[in-house]
Amino acid sequence: MKVLLINGSPHPKGCTYTALSTVAEQLEKHGLSTQMLHIGHKAVRGCIACGKCAETGRCIFTDDPVNEGIDLLRESDALVVGSPVYYAGPNATLCAFLDRVFYMKSAPYAFKPAAAVVSCRRGGASASFDRLNKYFTIARMPVVSSQYWNSIHGNTPEQALQDKEGLQIMRTLGDNMAWLVKCIAAGKAAGIDHPTPEPWEATNFIR
């Protein structure tokens, strides 16, 4: 069982990485493997709503990490997305990435547990957290909770490591996600399958 963690920060070893690494360490303690994909430092264009991905399952643009993310998420059993807070919202690069990962090709992600974590100096965490969770809920992915909202505070990794409550929240998130991933695997082994959704004609974007 594998969990994909996406680092949406431009800093490969910053506060967001610190939070994600804490979650990953806890997941690995429960026997799950983890993989970190760092995309926050790359140029990622926005979705143009061309609809070609509905035919191929992949984005027509191949010069950024979106298709790599699509492939990795399909191969994974769960997802954790991490972002710094910019003006009370997630990193724009990460949002552009997720728009294209999820638009018209999210069916293979359904029923895979997912969670968002955010890092901020002081405020804007809950608004960013809410924005990221919407990708999961529209894709029928169970959102994994912790014991508080999944945020960590600090302006540097050293400061983030001093946020004892934030680190505890990340460890609890890892515990809860590992438990749910294992429960889903046990259910499948027992012959319990996920429900089949009714046909849905709406699209996520207005063209």
C-alpha positions in Angstrom: 0.0 0.0 0.0 1.4 3.4 -1.1 0.6 7.0 -0.3 1.5 9.8 -2.6 2.4 13.1 -1.0 2.5 16.2 -3.2 4.6 19.2 -2.0 3.2 22.4 -3.5 5.8 24.6 -2.0 8.5 26.2 -4.1 11.0 25.3 -1.3 11.9 21.6 -1.5 12.8 21.4 2.2 10.7 24.1 3.7 7.8 24.2 6.2 5.4 22.3 3.9 8.0 19.6 3.5 8.4 19.4 7.2 4.7 18.8 7.7 4.4 16.3 4.9 7.5 14.4 6.1 6.0 14.1 9.6 2.8 12.6 8.0 5.0 10.3 5.9 7.0 9.1 8.8 3.9 8.1 10.7 2.5 6.3 7.6 5.6 4.3 7.3 5.5 3.3 11.0 2.2 1.6 10.1 3.8 -0.3 7.2 2.7 1.9 4.3 5.2 3.1 1.7 5.3 6.8 0.7 6.4 8.8 -2.3 6.9 12.6 -2.3 6.4 14.6 -5.5 7.7 18.2 -5.4 5.9 20.4 -7.9 5.8 23.8 -6.3 9.1 25.1 -8.0 8.0 24.2 -11.5 6.1 26.2 -14.2 2.6 24.7 -14.4 0.1 26.2 -16.8 -3.6 26.5 -16.1 -6.3 24.2 -17.5 -7.7 25.4 -20.8 -10.8 23.1 -20.6 -10.2 21.6 -24.0 -11.7 18.3 -22.9 -9.1 16.1 -24.6 -8.2 14.4 -21.4 -11.7 12.9 -21.3 -10.7 10.8 -24.3 -7.1 9.9 -23.3 -7.1 10.2 -19.5 -4.0 12.4 -19.8 -3.4 16.1 -20.2 -2.4 17.4 -23.7 0.4 19.5 -22.2 3.4 17.3 -21.6 6.0 19.8 -20.5 5.2 19.9 -16.8 4.6 17.3 -14.0 0.8 17.0 -14.4 0.8 13.7 -16.3 3.4 12.3 -13.9 1.1 13.2 -11.0 -1.9 11.6 -12.8 0.1 8.3 -13.2 1.4 8.3 -9.6 -2.0 9.0 -8.1 -3.6 6.2 -10.1 -0.9 3.8 -8.8 -1.3 5.0 -5.2 -3.8 4.0 -2.5 -4.1 7.5 -0.9 -3.1 11.1 -1.3 -1.8 13.9 0.9 -1.5 17.4 -0.7 0.6 20.0 1.1 0.8 23.8 0.4 2.1 27.0 1.9 -0.4 29.7 2.4 -0.3 32.7 0.1 -2.8 35.5 0.7 -5.1 33.0 2.5 -4.9 30.5 -0.3 -2.8 27.6 -1.6 0.1 28.1 -3.9 -1.1 29.1 -7.4 1.2 26.5 -9.0 -0.4 23.8 -6.9 -3.9 24.9 -7.8 -3.1 24.9 -11.5 -1.6 21.4 -11.1 -4.6 20.0 -9.3 -7.1 21.6 -11.7 -5.5 19.6 -14.5 -5.0 16.4 -12.5 -8.6 16.3 -11.5 -10.5 17.8 -14.4 -12.5 15.2 -16.3 -10.2 12.3 -15.2 -10.8 11.8 -11.5 -12.8 8.6 -11.7 -9.7 6.4 -11.0 -9.1 8.4 -7.8 -12.5 7.7 -6.3 -12.6 6.1 -2.8 -8.9 6.7 -2.3 -8.4 8.5 1.1 -7.1 12.0 0.7 -6.0 14.9 3.0 -4.6 18.4 2.7 -2.0 20.0 5.0 -1.0 23.6 4.9 1.8 25.7 6.4 1.5 29.3 7.3 3.3 32.0 9.3 0.1 33.0 11.1 -3.2 33.1 9.3 -5.1 31.9 6.3 -4.7 28.2 7.0 -8.3 27.2 7.2 -9.2 29.0 4.0 -6.4 27.2 2.2 -7.3 23.9 3.8 -10.9 24.3 2.6 -9.9 25.1 -1.0 -7.8 22.0 -1.3 -10.4 19.7 0.2 -12.8 20.6 -2.6 -10.7 18.6 -5.1 -11.2 15.5 -3.0 -14.9 15.8 -2.3 -15.8 16.4 -5.9 -13.8 13.2 -6.8 -15.5 11.0 -4.3 -12.3 10.6 -2.2 -12.9 10.1 1.5 -11.3 13.1 3.3 -9.2 12.0 6.3 -9.3 14.1 9.4 -6.8 14.6 12.2 -7.6 15.9 15.7 -7.6 19.5 14.5 -7.4 21.3 11.2 -4.2 20.1 9.3 -2.0 23.2 9.7 1.5 23.9 10.9 2.9 27.3 11.8 6.3 28.8 11.2 8.3 30.9 8.8 11.2 28.5 8.6 11.5 24.7 9.0 13.1 25.3 12.4 10.1 27.3 13.5 7.7 24.7 12.2 9.5 22.0 14.2 8.7 24.1 17.3 5.0 23.9 16.6 4.4 20.9 18.8 0.7 20.9 18.4 1.1 21.1 14.6 3.4 18.2 14.5 1.0 16.2 16.7 -1.8 17.0 14.2 0.4 15.6 11.4 1.2 12.4 13.3 -2.4 11.9 14.1 -3.3 12.4 10.4 -0.8 9.8 9.5 -2.3 7.4 12.0 -5.8 8.0 10.8 -4.9 7.7 7.1 -3.1 4.4 7.6 -6.1 3.0 9.5 -8.5 4.0 6.8 -6.3 2.7 4.0 -6.0 -0.6 5.8 -9.8 -0.7 6.5 -10.5 -0.2 2.8 -8.1 -2.9 1.8 -9.7 -5.3 4.3 -13.1 -4.5 3.0 -12.1 -5.2 -0.6 -10.5 -8.5 0.6 -13.9 -9.4 2.2 -15.7 -8.7 -1.0 -17.1 -5.3 -0.1 -17.0 -3.0 -3.2 -17.6 0.7 -3.4 -20.9 2.0 -4.6 -21.5 2.8 -8.3 -22.4 6.5 -8.7 -25.4 7.6 -10.7 -24.6 9.2 -14.1 -23.7 12.9 -13.7 -23.9 15.1 -16.7 -22.5 18.3 -15.2 -18.9 19.4 -15.8 -16.6 21.0 -13.3 -15.7 24.0 -15.5 -17.7 26.4 -17.7 -16.2 26.5 -21.1 
